[in-house]
Amino acid sequence: MELWEVILFRGIGGIIPIWLLSLLFGRLFFKEMEMTKKINYSALVAYVAGIILSGLGGMDGGGIEAFSPYYVEYLLSVVLVILIRQGIHKIRS
């Protein structure tokens, strides 16, 4: 499998966890914020949390040198989540 295919499939697969983390952080930290800013900020916080979780999940007991998060893959996921959520918000309003 080519590298771009792996990045694309991991990016698409990361949409659900980034979406759920984004909803969680939006409800916890950005309650009173305007909706478009809330979507953007919560998705960015979810990106940071997703990178940390993906790096820790892929360590496999190899120590700190085995920390290798999915930067590009989750960046693609975050961009897609922001676009989808902003689109849904625009349709609803």
Z-matrix of the N, CA and C atoms (Angstrom, degrees):
N
C 1 1.435
C 2 1.523 1 108.76
N 3 1.319 2 116.25 1 137.76
C 4 1.458 3 121.95 2 -179.97
C 5 1.527 4 111.05 3 -71.60
N 6 1.309 5 116.54 4 158.17
C 7 1.455 6 121.82 5 -178.99
C 8 1.525 7 111.63 6 -63.06
N 9 1.327 8 117.72 7 -42.18
C 10 1.461 9 120.12 8 -178.82
C 11 1.521 10 111.02 9 -65.90
N 12 1.338 11 117.88 10 -31.22
C 13 1.467 12 120.52 11 176.79
C 14 1.526 13 111.03 12 -67.64
N 15 1.326 14 116.56 13 -40.88
C 16 1.459 15 121.15 14 178.42
C 17 1.525 16 109.73 15 -63.36
N 18 1.333 17 116.80 16 -44.73
C 19 1.463 18 120.91 17 179.03
C 20 1.522 19 110.44 18 -62.41
N 21 1.322 20 117.17 19 -43.86
C 22 1.464 21 121.06 20 -179.44
C 23 1.520 22 111.83 21 -64.04
N 24 1.328 23 117.63 22 -46.44
C 25 1.468 24 120.61 23 -178.84
C 26 1.531 25 111.70 24 -67.11
N 27 1.322 26 117.59 25 -40.42
C 28 1.465 27 119.98 26 177.09
C 29 1.526 28 110.59 27 -67.27
N 30 1.323 29 116.51 28 -36.57
C 31 1.462 30 120.52 29 177.82
C 32 1.512 31 112.18 30 -64.71
N 33 1.311 32 116.90 31 -43.35
C 34 1.467 33 120.76 32 177.51
C 35 1.525 34 110.04 33 -68.13
N 36 1.310 35 117.28 34 -38.95
C 37 1.460 36 120.97 35 178.29
C 38 1.512 37 113.11 36 -68.46
N 39 1.318 38 117.21 37 -23.44
C 40 1.454 39 121.07 38 179.88
C 41 1.518 40 113.99 39 -83.56
N 42 1.327 41 117.65 40 -3.85
C 43 1.458 42 120.10 41 -178.80
C 44 1.522 43 111.23 42 -61.54
N 45 1.314 44 117.75 43 -45.88
C 46 1.474 45 121.10 44 -175.92
C 47 1.532 46 111.73 45 -64.39
N 48 1.342 47 120.09 46 -49.71
C 49 1.471 48 117.56 47 178.97
C 50 1.531 49 113.18 48 -64.64
N 51 1.328 50 118.03 49 -37.57
C 52 1.462 51 120.50 50 178.29
C 53 1.528 52 109.66 51 -66.53
N 54 1.328 53 117.28 52 -40.38
C 55 1.459 54 121.06 53 178.61
C 56 1.535 55 110.65 54 -61.10
N 57 1.339 56 115.84 55 -46.81
C 58 1.463 57 119.61 56 -178.84
C 59 1.524 58 111.79 57 -66.47
N 60 1.320 59 117.47 58 -42.24
C 61 1.464 60 120.17 59 176.62
C 62 1.528 61 110.68 60 -63.87
N 63 1.310 62 116.48 61 -38.36
C 64 1.456 63 120.95 62 178.58
C 65 1.525 64 111.54 63 -63.45
N 66 1.319 65 116.72 64 -43.31
C 67 1.464 66 119.85 65 176.71
C 68 1.525 67 111.14 66 -62.91
N 69 1.318 68 116.45 67 -42.26
C 70 1.464 69 120.86 68 179.62
C 71 1.523 70 111.43 69 -62.27
N 72 1.330 71 116.90 70 -49.84
C 73 1.460 72 120.06 71 -178.76
C 74 1.523 73 111.71 72 -68.33
N 75 1.323 74 117.26 73 -32.20
C 76 1.453 75 120.14 74 176.56
C 77 1.515 76 112.04 75 -64.13
N 78 1.321 77 116.33 76 -39.65
C 79 1.467 78 120.28 77 179.30
C 80 1.528 79 112.31 78 -75.20
N 81 1.330 80 116.95 79 -31.53
C 82 1.463 81 119.70 80 -177.99
C 83 1.529 82 113.23 81 -81.79
N 84 1.323 83 117.30 82 -44.87
C 85 1.457 84 120.51 83 -168.80
C 86 1.528 85 114.88 84 -109.77
N 87 1.315 86 118.39 85 -23.21
C 88 1.464 87 120.62 86 -172.81
C 89 1.524 88 112.06 87 -122.47
N 90 1.320 89 117.38 88 45.27
C 91 1.460 90 122.04 89 -175.43
C 92 1.524 91 113.06 90 -63.15
N 93 1.305 92 117.23 91 -48.42
C 94 1.461 93 121.96 92 -171.60
C 95 1.528 94 113.66 93 -91.28
N 96 1.305 95 118.67 94 7.40
C 97 1.449 96 121.84 95 -175.88
C 98 1.529 97 111.37 96 -85.82
N 99 1.314 98 116.41 97 154.54
C 100 1.460 99 121.96 98 175.92
C 101 1.538 100 109.08 99 -62.36
N 102 1.327 101 117.06 100 144.58
C 103 1.465 102 122.28 101 -166.39
C 104 1.530 103 114.19 102 -60.31
N 105 1.330 104 119.04 103 -41.88
C 106 1.467 105 118.92 104 -178.21
C 107 1.529 106 111.30 105 -66.82
N 108 1.323 107 116.81 106 -39.63
C 109 1.472 108 119.60 107 176.19
C 110 1.515 109 110.60 108 -68.54
N 111 1.320 110 116.75 109 -38.36
C 112 1.461 111 121.59 110 179.42
C 113 1.530 112 110.42 111 -60.19
N 114 1.331 113 117.26 112 -42.77
C 115 1.468 114 121.39 113 179.02
C 116 1.524 115 110.10 114 -62.54
N 117 1.320 116 116.83 115 -47.27
C 118 1.465 117 120.63 116 -177.63
C 119 1.523 118 112.19 117 -65.10
N 120 1.330 119 117.17 118 -48.53
C 121 1.459 120 120.60 119 -177.10
C 122 1.529 121 112.03 120 -67.39
N 123 1.314 122 116.61 121 -42.09
C 124 1.465 123 118.64 122 -179.40
C 125 1.529 124 111.03 123 -67.50
N 126 1.322 125 117.25 124 -33.52
C 127 1.466 126 119.87 125 177.12
C 128 1.530 127 110.94 126 -68.55
N 129 1.319 128 117.02 127 -38.02
C 130 1.469 129 119.41 128 178.06
C 131 1.525 130 112.14 129 -67.88
N 132 1.321 131 117.09 130 -38.49
C 133 1.471 132 120.05 131 175.49
C 134 1.532 133 109.78 132 -66.56
N 135 1.334 134 116.77 133 -37.93
C 136 1.467 135 120.69 134 176.76
C 137 1.524 136 110.94 135 -64.84
N 138 1.336 137 117.25 136 -33.70
C 139 1.466 138 121.15 137 176.46
C 140 1.526 139 111.03 138 -62.09
N 141 1.323 140 116.50 139 -46.22
C 142 1.471 141 120.58 140 179.30
C 143 1.527 142 109.94 141 -62.71
N 144 1.334 143 116.37 142 -46.17
C 145 1.470 144 119.84 143 179.31
C 146 1.529 145 110.90 144 -64.26
N 147 1.323 146 117.00 145 -39.00
C 148 1.462 147 120.42 146 178.78
C 149 1.518 148 112.77 147 -65.31
N 150 1.317 149 116.73 148 -38.46
C 151 1.473 150 120.38 149 177.07
C 152 1.525 151 110.13 150 -63.53
N 153 1.318 152 116.74 151 -45.43
C 154 1.470 153 120.00 152 179.77
C 155 1.524 154 110.41 153 -62.72
N 156 1.331 155 116.94 154 -46.21
C 157 1.464 156 120.02 155 -179.45
C 158 1.525 157 112.10 156 -65.67
N 159 1.337 158 117.52 157 -38.97
C 160 1.463 159 118.75 158 179.64
C 161 1.525 160 111.65 159 -68.55
N 162 1.320 161 116.34 160 -35.70
C 163 1.465 162 119.51 161 177.22
C 164 1.510 163 112.24 162 -67.65
N 165 1.313 164 116.70 163 -41.45
C 166 1.465 165 120.24 164 178.43
C 167 1.526 166 111.25 165 -70.46
N 168 1.318 167 116.56 166 -36.07
C 169 1.465 168 120.09 167 -179.41
C 170 1.514 169 113.15 168 -69.76
N 171 1.323 170 117.79 169 -27.85
C 172 1.451 171 121.07 170 -179.38
C 173 1.506 172 114.85 171 -92.32
N 174 1.333 173 118.29 172 3.94
C 175 1.462 174 120.87 173 -175.63
C 176 1.520 175 112.60 174 -69.65
N 177 1.296 176 118.50 175 -36.50
C 178 1.463 177 122.47 176 175.78
C 179 1.527 178 113.43 177 58.98
N 180 1.320 179 117.81 178 31.08
C 181 1.456 180 120.93 179 176.84
C 182 1.513 181 114.29 180 75.27
N 183 1.336 182 117.79 181 18.13
C 184 1.454 183 120.39 182 -175.96
C 185 1.504 184 115.61 183 -92.51
N 186 1.309 185 118.49 184 6.16
C 187 1.457 186 120.41 185 -178.85
C 188 1.515 187 111.24 186 87.96
N 189 1.327 188 115.95 187 -177.30
C 190 1.462 189 121.54 188 -174.46
C 191 1.524 190 112.28 189 -65.36
N 192 1.312 191 118.54 190 -27.73
C 193 1.469 192 120.27 191 179.77
C 194 1.523 193 112.30 192 -70.78
N 195 1.312 194 117.88 193 -13.23
C 196 1.465 195 121.71 194 178.91
C 197 1.526 196 112.36 195 -89.26
N 198 1.345 197 118.22 196 -1.27
C 199 1.461 198 122.33 197 179.14
C 200 1.520 199 109.14 198 -68.04
N 201 1.340 200 117.15 199 109.30
C 202 1.470 201 120.84 200 -179.42
C 203 1.524 202 109.86 201 -139.74
N 204 1.323 203 116.70 202 87.24
C 205 1.467 204 120.24 203 -178.22
C 206 1.526 205 112.11 204 -74.96
N 207 1.324 206 115.42 205 165.13
C 208 1.461 207 122.88 206 -179.69
C 209 1.525 208 109.44 207 -95.01
N 210 1.330 209 117.04 208 79.86
C 211 1.458 210 121.14 209 -177.97
C 212 1.524 211 112.40 210 -63.01
N 213 1.314 212 116.16 211 -56.58
C 214 1.463 213 121.70 212 -174.25
C 215 1.528 214 111.23 213 -69.26
N 216 1.314 215 116.32 214 -40.46
C 217 1.458 216 120.31 215 -177.68
C 218 1.523 217 111.41 216 -62.55
N 219 1.332 218 116.62 217 -45.28
C 220 1.459 219 119.49 218 -179.21
C 221 1.518 220 111.98 219 -77.21
N 222 1.329 221 118.10 220 -23.73
C 223 1.457 222 119.87 221 171.98
C 224 1.527 223 109.71 222 -63.48
N 225 1.323 224 116.56 223 -43.26
C 226 1.465 225 120.91 224 175.23
C 227 1.529 226 110.41 225 -60.85
N 228 1.325 227 117.42 226 -42.24
C 229 1.464 228 121.64 227 178.58
C 230 1.524 229 111.00 228 -61.97
N 231 1.325 230 117.21 229 -43.07
C 232 1.458 231 120.99 230 -178.52
C 233 1.526 232 110.94 231 -65.77
N 234 1.312 233 116.70 232 -42.38
C 235 1.467 234 119.71 233 177.97
C 236 1.524 235 110.43 234 -61.24
N 237 1.326 236 117.22 235 -44.24
C 238 1.461 237 120.20 236 178.70
C 239 1.530 238 112.12 237 -64.93
N 240 1.328 239 117.12 238 -40.55
C 241 1.471 240 120.56 239 178.98
C 242 1.526 241 110.18 240 -64.44
N 243 1.317 242 117.86 241 -43.49
C 244 1.461 243 120.38 242 179.05
C 245 1.527 244 110.19 243 -62.38
N 246 1.324 245 117.25 244 -45.09
C 247 1.462 246 119.87 245 179.48
C 248 1.520 247 112.29 246 -62.70
N 249 1.320 248 117.23 247 -43.05
C 250 1.466 249 120.84 248 -179.09
C 251 1.523 250 110.72 249 -67.21
N 252 1.332 251 116.83 250 -47.50
C 253 1.468 252 119.66 251 -178.04
C 254 1.525 253 111.83 252 -67.10
N 255 1.324 254 118.15 253 -38.31
C 256 1.464 255 120.20 254 176.73
C 257 1.529 256 110.44 255 -66.08
N 258 1.330 257 117.14 256 -38.28
C 259 1.457 258 120.89 257 176.35
C 260 1.514 259 112.60 258 -63.40
N 261 1.313 260 116.47 259 -43.56
C 262 1.468 261 120.71 260 177.90
C 263 1.528 262 110.31 261 -64.24
N 264 1.329 263 116.80 262 -40.38
C 265 1.462 264 120.09 263 178.91
C 266 1.532 265 111.15 264 -64.81
N 267 1.331 266 116.73 265 -40.30
C 268 1.457 267 120.00 266 178.86
C 269 1.522 268 112.20 267 -66.18
N 270 1.329 269 117.08 268 -38.07
C 271 1.465 270 120.97 269 178.60
C 272 1.516 271 110.45 270 -66.49
N 273 1.334 272 117.71 271 -41.28
C 274 1.462 273 121.48 272 -178.29
C 275 1.526 274 112.71 273 -70.15
N 276 1.335 275 117.28 274 -29.05
C 277 1.468 276 118.52 275 -176.41
C 278 1.502 277 113.20 276 -102.25
